[in-house]
Amino acid sequence: MALRINDLAAYRTLILSLIRHEGLAGFLKGLGPNVLGIFIYKGNSFFLYENLNRHIMQSKWIGKSYLREFASAAVAAISAQALTYPFDVIKRRYMVLRDRRHQLGHQSH
């Protein structure tokens, strides 16, 4: 799915509107939890990948090959995703609840 020129114009309009109405703080709202999630995911992934590679290299059951690299990367990525998934679920539920509260607040006025 390629990004079209109209899409870029719509994103530009959306970003400018958001900054105009909510300021830069509104535009950057939510950045902290996303950065934390990336930090946890990438940190775990890197840690697991390096340790798996070292362990496999020491055991010599798979020689230095693309298969070893692929297997280490796959196991590390799946494990890191499993570790960070609960945080993603909490973040999404919080966003849904916040949106529902926001919508209910506007309906009562």
C-alpha positions as CSV (number, residue, x, y, z in Angstrom):
1,M,0.0,0.0,0.0
2,A,1.8,3.1,-1.3
3,L,1.5,6.5,0.2
4,R,-0.2,8.9,-2.2
5,I,0.2,12.7,-2.5
6,N,-3.3,13.2,-1.2
7,D,-2.4,11.1,1.9
8,L,0.6,13.3,2.5
9,A,-1.6,16.4,2.3
10,A,-4.1,14.9,4.6
11,Y,-1.4,14.0,7.2
12,R,0.0,17.5,6.9
13,T,-3.4,19.1,7.5
14,L,-4.1,16.7,10.4
15,I,-0.8,17.5,12.1
16,L,-1.1,21.2,11.7
17,S,-4.7,21.1,13.0
18,L,-3.7,19.1,16.0
19,I,-0.8,21.5,16.8
20,R,-3.1,24.5,16.3
21,H,-5.8,23.2,18.6
22,E,-3.8,21.3,21.2
23,G,-0.3,22.7,20.9
24,L,2.9,20.9,20.7
25,A,2.2,19.1,23.9
26,G,-1.0,17.7,22.4
27,F,0.9,16.5,19.4
28,L,3.5,14.8,21.5
29,K,1.0,13.3,23.9
30,G,1.5,9.6,24.2
31,L,5.1,9.7,23.0
32,G,6.4,8.6,26.4
33,P,4.6,5.2,26.6
34,N,5.5,4.4,22.9
35,V,9.1,5.1,23.5
36,L,9.1,3.0,26.7
37,G,7.4,0.2,24.8
38,I,10.1,0.4,22.0
39,F,12.8,0.5,24.6
40,I,11.5,-2.6,26.4
41,Y,10.9,-4.5,23.1
42,K,14.3,-3.6,21.5
43,G,16.2,-4.1,24.7
44,N,14.8,-7.6,25.3
45,S,15.2,-8.5,21.6
46,F,18.8,-7.4,21.5
47,F,19.6,-9.1,24.9
48,L,18.0,-12.4,23.8
49,Y,19.5,-12.4,20.4
50,E,23.0,-11.8,21.6
51,N,22.7,-14.4,24.4
52,L,21.2,-17.0,22.0
53,N,23.9,-16.4,19.5
54,R,26.6,-16.8,22.1
55,H,25.0,-19.9,23.6
56,I,24.5,-21.5,20.1
57,M,28.1,-20.6,19.2
58,Q,29.5,-22.3,22.4
59,S,27.4,-25.4,21.9
60,K,28.6,-25.8,18.3
61,W,25.3,-27.6,17.4
62,I,24.8,-25.2,14.5
63,G,27.8,-23.8,12.8
64,K,28.1,-20.2,11.8
65,S,25.4,-19.8,9.3
66,Y,22.4,-17.8,8.2
67,L,20.2,-20.5,9.8
68,R,21.7,-19.7,13.2
69,E,21.3,-16.0,12.7
70,F,17.7,-16.5,11.5
71,A,16.8,-18.8,14.4
72,S,18.3,-16.5,17.0
73,A,16.6,-13.5,15.5
74,A,13.2,-15.3,15.3
75,V,13.3,-16.6,18.9
76,A,14.5,-13.2,20.2
77,A,11.7,-11.3,18.3
78,I,9.0,-13.7,19.4
79,S,10.1,-13.6,23.0
80,A,10.4,-9.9,23.1
81,Q,6.9,-9.5,21.6
82,A,5.6,-11.9,24.2
83,L,7.2,-9.9,26.9
84,T,5.8,-6.5,25.7
85,Y,2.4,-7.7,24.6
86,P,0.8,-7.2,28.0
87,F,1.9,-3.5,27.9
88,D,0.4,-3.1,24.5
89,V,-2.9,-4.5,25.7
90,I,-3.0,-2.2,28.7
91,K,-2.1,0.8,26.5
92,R,-4.9,0.0,24.0
93,R,-7.5,-0.5,26.8
94,Y,-6.5,2.7,28.4
95,M,-6.9,4.5,25.1
96,V,-10.3,3.0,24.5
97,L,-11.5,3.9,28.0
98,R,-10.2,7.4,27.7
99,D,-12.0,7.8,24.3
100,R,-15.2,6.5,25.8
101,R,-15.0,8.8,28.7
102,H,-14.3,11.7,26.4
103,Q,-17.3,10.8,24.2
104,L,-19.6,10.5,27.2
105,G,-18.4,13.8,28.5
106,H,-19.4,15.5,25.2
107,Q,-22.8,13.8,25.0
108,S,-23.8,15.0,28.5
109,H,-23.4,18.7,27.5
